[in-house]
Amino acid sequence: MTRNTPNRELFLCASLSPASLSSQMNRILLLFVLIGTPLASHAAPDNKPNIVLLFADDLGRYASAYGDPQRPSANDIVSTPVFDQIAEEGALGWNVFVSAPSCSPSRAALISGRHFFRNGSHSQLHSPWHGNRAEDPWNEVRGFGLLLQEAGYHIGWSHKMHIAEDRMGGKANNFRSAGGKVNQFSQNVSRVIGEDGDKASIKKAKQQLYDECRKNFRSFLSKRKPGQPFYYSFHPTNPHRKWTKGSGKRLWGLNPDALAKLMPPFLPNVPEVREDLADYLGEGMAFDRSCQEIISELESLGELDNTLLVISGDHGAPGFPRGKTNCYDFGARVLFAARWPGHIKPGQVISKPISLIDLAPTFLAAAGLKPETGMNGQDLLPALAKGDHRGLRGWALIGRETHVNTARGGLPYSTRALRTEDYLLIMNFTPDRTPMGDPLKLNDPNPPSYQQLENSTRLAFGDIDAGPTKAWMVMNRNNPKYARHWALGFGPRPPEEFYDLTSDPHQINNLAGNKAYDAVREGLQALLMDELRRNKDPRLNGDTFDKPPYNKRTRPGQTRRQ
């Protein structure tokens, strides 16, 4: 109502004489000063929205809002009421993808708003750079956090950043004084309740970790100047492995047997894998409930409706074949919900693919800032404001280079992919290499045990995190019954893969050699290669990512640690 009053006053001025107009304008100007309403702008400079990103680690696209009766999945048994409410009150992203399905490059791409391969040392896990630091392309990146800070925002985060923290103002901006036990949720709850814990003790132990989240957020807010807009990101490490075996059922009531008819076809439908997946989903539910603390605090402060709130994650499931480090949907597709009353039309579902590199220009636009030169991302706000998605790009570029540096003697497995609403094109530039890493210790006279494979990632196939599923599959790799599962998850891959998602949502049937799809496939290939060329992807130069400065040269079969 206040914003409309000056407009009515200005309308009345049109019928006044010049002398009366001057007197009237003076009174109006005084009115503007007294009520703090701007003349030229619909929103006052000090009325910039807060921006909050609630960001899971390895969660993929698991939330009850994604339950689809036409396509049964694990989303049918998971419960995420916090995410679901944000999606209902704002926008739900159905096809949202990361730039790279690996922690460091995914997060660096989000911060920079650039394709992962443009971020130099941060285009791979652990940020290796074996050359002159002055020549690192990452030096060109300021990141949206620093740009917001320059515009007057108080910025900070809690827990895992996994990129150069100076792009978010330095380690002093990591607010975690209340603790970080939420990062090993099931382990810490299980440790407190012991073997005989009942429902009451479980609830109490959980609440202790939730309280920790709110206290860390309050610590961040305590450094804020009165009325200062803020950017805050909540970055717990759950559901990153490890987690407590059986915790999905014990802590969250997720019965592994309920997954028997919901398993993706590329995973063995056996008790060990079902339990592992149930435990993983439980960690996702812990993340969802932890987010409630941040949202409730915003609401109690009266800041919730002046906050652009986004819930998402850095990539797909860890320790499962075709998950994390893979460009298939199980590895690169993530949950996404965004809420900002008055600016994001509620109840909309975005089916067109979008990328997390779109968040940087979107956050800057919300703050009234222009995107930094060189950003590849697209401002989503014009599409979200009215729910009209026709102007969205409609595809997402995904790729990867080195993940675990011991996986194949220090060499990367290089992949680029283009995902549209209906198709997935994958180009494997190094098909002669093992996609998930070499067998390594499996060839020793005394190969690792099941228990060792559950707990140590680098013993074999290093690009899949250690865990029960990996251990079970490695131990059953020669069982003919599971030969298809083994080939899909660990076997060699052709130079090109192409999937029709309408008939093959799990990307099992490679149509790259099917002439009926040649026109579509070649068109997407041309689009992908054009985007790579325009953005000077080092991989197009051949083995650039295989050698310094991107990688330290190693002999075939040699492994190394950073």
Residue pairs with C-beta under 8 A, 6 or more apart in sequence:
2 35
2 37
3 37
3 42
5 37
6 28
6 31
6 32
6 37
6 39
9 24
9 28
9 31
10 28
12 24
13 21
13 24
13 25
13 28
16 24
31 37
32 38
32 39
36 44
37 44
38 44
38 45
43 368
45 368
46 227
46 229
47 306
48 151
48 152
48 153
48 229
48 366
48 367
48 368
49 229
49 306
49 307
49 308
49 340
49 343
49 366
49 367
50 229
50 230
50 231
50 232
50 298
50 303
50 306
50 307
50 308
51 148
51 153
51 229
51 230
51 231
51 232
51 307
51 308
51 310
51 363
51 366
51 367
52 231
52 232
52 233
52 234
52 294
52 298
52 307
52 308
52 309
52 310
53 231
53 232
53 233
53 234
53 310
53 312
53 359
54 233
54 234
54 291
54 294
54 309
54 310
54 311
54 312
55 233
55 234
55 235
55 311
55 312
55 313
55 314
56 236
56 238
56 239
56 284
56 287
56 311
56 312
56 313
56 314
56 335
57 103
57 160
57 235
57 236
57 237
57 238
57 239
57 240
57 313
57 314
58 239
58 240
58 241
58 313
58 314
58 315
58 316
58 317
58 318
58 324
59 239
59 284
59 287
59 313
59 317
59 334
59 335
60 313
60 315
60 316
60 317
60 323
60 330
60 331
60 333
60 334
60 335
61 75
61 96
61 316
61 329
61 333
61 334
61 335
62 74
62 75
62 78
62 80
62 281
62 284
62 335
63 75
63 78
63 80
63 83
63 84
63 87
63 284
63 288
63 335
63 337
64 75
64 78
64 79
64 80
64 81
64 83
64 84
65 75
65 80
65 83
65 84
65 87
65 88
65 92
65 337
66 73
66 75
66 94
66 335
67 73
67 75
67 76
68 75
71 505
72 261
72 262
73 262
73 264
74 259
74 262
74 263
74 277
74 281
76 262
77 254
77 255
77 258
77 259
77 262
77 281
78 254
78 281
78 284
78 285
79 252
79 285
79 288
80 284
80 285
80 288
81 288
82 288
82 289
82 291
82 292
82 295
82 311
83 288
83 291
83 311
83 335
83 337
86 295
86 309
86 311
86 337
86 338
86 339
87 337
88 346
88 347
89 339
89 341
89 346
89 347
90 309
90 337
90 338
90 339
90 340
90 344
90 346
90 348
90 384
91 337
91 338
91 339
91 344
91 345
91 346
91 348
91 349
91 350
91 384
91 387
92 336
92 337
92 348
92 349
92 350
93 312
93 335
93 336
93 337
93 338
93 350
93 354
94 349
94 350
94 351
95 333
95 350
95 351
95 352
95 353
95 354
95 396
95 419
95 421
96 312
96 333
96 334
96 335
96 336
96 350
96 353
96 354
96 355
96 356
96 396
97 332
97 333
97 334
97 353
97 354
97 355
97 356
97 396
97 398
97 419
98 106
98 109
98 110
98 314
98 315
98 332
98 334
98 355
98 356
98 398
99 105
99 106
99 109
99 110
99 114
99 115
99 116
99 355
99 356
99 357
99 397
99 398
99 399
100 106
100 109
100 116
100 123
100 315
100 398
100 399
100 400
101 315
101 316
101 323
101 324
101 325
101 326
101 327
101 331
101 332
101 398
101 400
102 124
102 125
102 315
102 324
102 325
102 400
102 403
103 125
103 162
103 314
103 315
104 122
104 124
104 125
104 126
104 127
104 162
104 163
105 116
105 119
105 122
105 123
105 124
105 125
105 400
105 401
106 116
106 314
106 315
106 356
107 161
107 162
107 163
107 314
108 116
108 119
108 122
108 123
108 138
108 141
108 163
109 115
109 116
109 119
109 356
109 357
110 314
110 356
110 357
110 359
110 360
111 141
111 143
111 144
111 145
111 163
111 167
111 168
111 360
112 118
112 119
112 122
112 141
112 143
112 167
112 357
112 360
112 375
113 144
113 357
113 358
113 359
113 360
113 361
113 371
113 372
113 375
113 376
113 377
114 141
114 357
114 374
114 375
114 376
114 377
114 535
115 357
115 376
115 397
115 399
115 531
115 535
115 537
116 123
116 399
116 400
117 123
117 399
117 401
117 532
117 535
117 537
117 538
117 539
118 137
118 374
118 376
118 535
118 536
118 537
119 137
119 138
119 141
120 129
120 136
120 137
120 138
120 139
121 127
121 128
121 129
121 136
121 138
121 549
122 138
122 141
122 163
122 164
123 401
123 545
123 550
124 401
124 402
124 403
124 412
124 545
124 550
124 551
125 402
125 403
125 404
125 405
126 405
126 562
127 138
127 163
127 164
128 402
128 405
128 550
128 551
128 552
128 562
129 136
129 549
129 550
130 548
130 549
130 550
130 551
130 552
131 548
131 549
132 549
133 139
135 549
136 549
138 164
140 374
141 167
142 167
142 372
143 167
143 168
143 360
144 359
144 360
144 361
144 363
144 364
144 372
145 155
145 167
145 168
145 169
145 231
146 155
146 167
146 168
146 169
147 364
147 369
147 372
148 155
148 231
148 363
148 364
148 367
148 369
149 155
149 169
149 231
151 367
151 368
151 369
152 228
152 229
153 228
153 229
153 230
153 231
153 367
154 220
154 223
154 224
154 225
154 228
154 229
154 230
154 231
155 168
155 169
155 173
155 230
155 231
155 232
156 168
156 169
156 173
156 174
156 175
156 220
156 223
156 230
156 231
156 232
157 168
157 173
157 174
157 175
157 232
157 233
157 234
157 235
158 174
158 175
158 176
158 213
158 216
158 217
158 220
158 232
158 233
158 234
158 235
158 236
159 174
159 176
159 180
159 182
159 183
159 234
159 235
159 236
159 237
160 183
160 235
160 236
160 237
161 168
161 174
161 235
162 314
165 171
165 173
165 174
175 216
175 217
175 219
175 220
176 216
177 215
177 216
177 219
178 211
178 212
178 215
178 216
178 219
179 212
179 216
180 212
181 188
181 208
181 209
181 212
182 188
182 209
182 210
182 212
182 213
182 236
182 238
182 286
182 290
183 236
183 237
183 238
184 237
184 238
184 242
184 243
185 209
185 236
185 238
185 243
185 283
185 286
185 290
186 243
186 244
186 247
186 251
186 279
186 282
186 283
186 286
187 242
187 243
187 244
188 205
188 209
189 202
189 205
189 206
189 209
189 247
189 251
190 244
190 247
190 250
190 251
192 201
192 205
192 208
193 201
193 202
193 205
197 205
202 250
202 251
206 251
206 286
206 289
209 286
209 290
210 289
210 290
210 292
210 293
211 293
213 234
213 236
213 290
213 293
213 294
214 293
214 294
214 296
214 297
217 232
217 234
217 293
217 294
217 297
218 297
220 230
220 232
221 230
221 297
221 301
224 230
229 367
231 363
232 294
234 290
234 291
234 294
236 287
236 290
238 283
238 284
238 286
238 287
238 290
239 280
239 283
239 284
239 286
239 287
239 318
240 318
241 318
241 319
241 465
241 466
241 467
242 455
242 466
242 467
243 279
243 280
243 282
243 283
244 279
245 275
245 276
245 279
245 468
246 275
246 279
247 279
247 282
247 283
248 254
248 256
248 275
248 277
248 278
248 279
248 280
248 281
248 282
249 255
249 256
249 275
249 278
249 282
251 282
251 286
252 281
252 282
252 285
252 286
254 278
254 281
254 282
254 285
255 278
256 271
256 274
256 275
256 277
256 278
257 274
258 278
259 274
259 277
259 278
260 269
260 274
263 269
263 273
263 274
263 277
264 330
264 506
265 506
265 508
266 321
266 322
266 330
266 485
266 488
266 489
266 506
266 508
267 273
267 277
267 320
267 321
267 469
267 485
268 472
268 473
268 476
268 482
268 485
270 472
272 468
272 469
272 472
273 468
273 469
273 472
275 468
276 319
276 320
276 467
276 468
276 469
277 320
277 469
280 317
280 320
291 311
295 304
295 309
298 304
298 307
298 309
305 341
305 342
307 340
308 338
308 339
308 340
308 343
308 344
308 363
308 366
309 338
309 339
309 340
310 336
310 337
310 338
310 359
311 335
311 336
311 337
311 338
312 334
312 335
312 336
312 337
312 356
312 359
313 334
313 335
314 334
315 324
315 331
315 332
315 334
316 323
316 324
316 326
316 329
316 330
316 331
316 332
316 333
316 334
317 323
317 324
317 330
317 331
318 324
318 465
318 467
319 464
319 465
319 466
319 467
319 468
319 469
319 470
320 330
320 464
320 467
320 469
320 470
321 436
321 464
321 469
321 470
321 473
321 485
321 488
321 489
321 490
322 328
322 330
322 331
322 488
322 489
323 330
323 331
323 464
324 331
324 464
324 465
325 331
325 400
325 403
325 436
325 463
325 464
326 332
326 435
327 398
327 399
327 400
327 415
327 416
327 417
327 424
327 426
328 424
328 426
328 507
329 419
329 424
329 505
329 506
329 507
330 506
332 398
332 417
332 419
334 356
336 350
336 354
338 344
338 380
338 384
339 346
340 366
343 366
343 381
343 384
343 385
344 381
344 384
344 385
345 384
345 385
345 386
345 387
348 384
348 387
350 383
350 384
350 389
350 392
351 389
351 421
352 389
352 392
352 393
352 394
352 421
353 393
353 394
353 395
353 396
353 419
353 420
353 421
354 378
354 380
354 392
354 393
354 396
355 377
355 393
355 396
355 397
357 375
357 376
357 377
358 377
358 378
358 379
358 380
359 377
359 380
360 371
360 372
360 375
360 377
361 371
361 375
361 377
361 378
361 379
362 377
362 378
362 379
362 380
362 381
364 370
364 371
364 372
364 379
365 371
365 379
365 381
366 381
371 377
371 379
376 535
378 392
378 393
380 392
382 391
383 389
383 390
383 391
383 392
394 420
394 421
395 418
395 419
395 420
395 527
396 418
396 419
397 416
397 417
397 418
397 528
397 531
398 416
398 417
398 418
398 419
399 414
399 415
399 416
399 417
399 539
400 412
400 413
400 414
400 415
401 412
401 413
401 414
401 539
401 545
401 550
402 410
402 411
402 412
402 545
402 550
402 551
403 412
403 413
403 462
403 463
404 437
404 457
404 458
404 462
404 463
405 551
405 560
405 561
405 562
406 437
406 440
406 458
406 462
406 559
406 560
406 561
407 413
407 434
407 436
407 437
407 438
407 461
407 462
407 463
408 433
408 434
408 437
408 438
408 462
409 438
409 554
409 555
409 556
409 557
409 558
409 559
410 551
410 552
410 553
410 554
410 558
410 559
410 560
411 430
411 433
411 546
411 551
411 554
412 430
412 545
412 546
412 551
413 428
413 430
413 433
413 434
413 435
413 436
413 437
413 463
414 428
414 429
414 430
414 539
414 545
415 426
415 427
415 428
415 429
416 426
416 427
416 429
416 528
416 532
416 537
416 539
417 424
417 425
417 426
417 427
417 528
418 424
418 425
418 524
418 525
418 527
418 528
418 531
419 425
420 524
421 501
422 500
422 501
422 502
423 498
423 499
423 500
423 501
423 520
423 521
423 524
424 497
424 498
424 499
424 501
424 507
425 496
425 497
425 498
425 521
425 524
425 525
425 528
426 496
426 497
426 498
427 495
427 496
427 497
427 525
427 528
428 435
428 493
428 494
428 495
428 496
428 497
429 495
429 539
431 492
431 493
431 494
431 495
434 461
434 490
434 492
435 463
435 490
435 491
435 492
435 493
436 461
436 462
436 463
436 464
436 489
436 490
437 460
437 461
437 462
437 463
437 464
438 460
438 461
438 462
438 557
439 460
439 461
440 458
440 459
440 460
440 461
440 462
440 559
441 447
441 448
441 459
441 460
442 448
442 459
442 460
442 474
448 456
448 459
448 460
450 471
450 472
450 475
451 471
452 459
453 459
453 460
453 466
453 470
453 471
453 474
453 475
454 466
454 467
454 468
454 470
454 471
455 466
456 466
457 464
457 465
457 466
458 559
459 466
460 474
461 470
461 474
461 490
464 470
464 489
473 482
473 485
473 486
473 489
473 490
476 482
476 486
477 486
477 490
488 508
494 510
494 512
496 512
496 521
496 525
497 507
497 510
497 512
498 510
498 511
498 512
498 514
498 517
498 521
498 524
499 507
499 508
499 509
499 510
499 511
500 509
500 511
500 517
501 507
503 509
511 517
511 521
512 521
532 539
532 540
533 540
538 544
538 545
538 550
539 545
544 550
545 551
547 553
552 560
554 560
